[in-house]
Amino acid sequence: MNGVNLSKATELAGNWAAVWNTGDIEKILDLYADDVRFVSPLAGKFGPTILNSRSELRTYFSAALEANPNLHFVVEEVFPGEAGIAMIVANERGQLICETVFYDEVGKIRECVVFRDEGTNS
């Protein structure tokens, strides 16, 4: 995916949030490529902070969803990029999270780097 404009970035971010808000692990995992690289300080609560496959994501996401049954995201800001997007989202606790997401040629997330707001509840 090359040259994402604001309209497409907004669509991608909205779809990402809508899928996550279902809480359906299969739908969530379908957003990601099999060989996804996922980096997140939040993953450290459940295991490694760098994950390198959809299988590793399943383990992390399943644990996170079980620990946070009311998990819900609202997209606050979206920034288009050449090969992906950056989005600021707020979770159900008001914590701000920045996800920088890069897509493969078929529209799956191939890389995601997460940053969190240290000033709010984690």
C-alpha positions in Angstrom: 0.0 0.0 0.0 1.6 3.3 -1.1 0.6 6.9 -0.7 -2.2 6.7 1.8 -4.3 9.9 1.8 -6.3 11.3 4.7 -9.6 9.8 3.5 -8.1 6.3 3.2 -6.2 6.7 6.5 -9.4 7.6 8.3 -11.1 4.6 6.8 -8.3 2.3 7.8 -8.3 3.6 11.4 -12.1 3.4 11.7 -12.1 -0.2 10.5 -9.2 -1.1 12.9 -11.2 0.4 15.8 -14.5 -1.2 14.8 -12.9 -4.7 14.5 -11.1 -4.4 17.8 -14.3 -3.2 19.5 -16.0 -6.5 18.5 -13.6 -8.3 20.8 -13.6 -11.2 18.3 -10.0 -12.6 18.3 -10.4 -14.1 14.8 -11.6 -10.8 13.2 -8.8 -8.9 15.0 -6.1 -11.3 13.8 -7.4 -11.1 10.3 -6.2 -7.5 10.2 -2.6 -8.7 10.5 -0.3 -10.5 8.0 1.0 -13.9 9.0 4.6 -12.6 9.3 3.6 -9.4 11.1 6.1 -7.6 13.3 4.5 -6.0 16.3 6.3 -3.9 18.9 4.5 -2.7 22.0 5.4 -1.8 25.6 1.9 -2.9 26.5 2.6 -6.5 25.4 5.2 -6.7 28.2 2.4 -7.3 30.7 1.8 -10.7 29.0 5.2 -11.7 27.5 7.7 -10.2 25.0 7.4 -6.7 23.7 8.4 -7.6 20.2 6.3 -10.2 18.4 7.1 -11.6 15.0 4.1 -13.6 13.8 0.3 -13.8 13.9 0.6 -16.8 16.1 2.5 -14.8 18.7 -0.1 -12.0 18.3 -2.8 -14.6 19.1 -1.2 -15.4 22.4 -0.8 -11.7 23.4 -4.2 -10.5 22.1 -6.0 -13.4 23.7 -4.4 -12.7 27.1 -5.1 -8.9 26.7 -8.7 -9.4 25.7 -9.2 -11.8 28.7 -7.7 -9.3 31.1 -9.6 -6.4 29.6 -13.1 -7.6 28.7 -14.4 -4.1 28.3 -11.6 -3.1 25.9 -12.8 -0.3 23.6 -11.0 2.1 21.3 -12.0 5.5 19.9 -9.9 7.0 17.2 -8.8 10.5 18.2 -6.4 11.5 15.3 -5.1 9.9 12.1 -2.0 10.8 10.1 -1.6 9.4 6.6 1.9 8.2 5.4 3.6 6.8 2.4 3.1 3.1 3.3 0.7 3.3 6.2 -0.8 5.4 8.9 -0.3 6.6 12.5 -3.3 6.9 14.7 -3.9 8.2 18.1 -6.6 6.1 19.9 -8.1 6.3 23.4 -9.0 3.2 25.2 -11.9 2.7 27.6 -9.7 4.0 30.5 -8.8 7.2 28.6 -5.3 6.1 28.0 -3.9 7.5 24.7 -2.0 5.1 22.5 -0.3 5.9 19.2 -0.2 3.0 16.7 2.1 3.4 13.7 0.9 0.8 11.2 2.4 -0.3 7.9 0.4 -2.4 5.4 1.5 -5.1 2.9 0.4 -5.3 -0.7 -2.9 -7.0 0.1 -3.9 -4.5 2.9 -2.9 -6.6 5.9 -0.9 -5.0 8.7 2.7 -6.1 8.2 4.2 -4.0 11.0 2.8 -2.1 14.0 4.7 -0.1 16.5 2.8 1.1 19.6 3.6 4.0 21.8 1.6 4.8 25.0 0.9 7.8 27.1 2.9 7.3 30.3 0.7 10.0 32.0 -2.5 7.9 32.2 -3.4 4.6 33.6 -1.8 1.7 31.7 
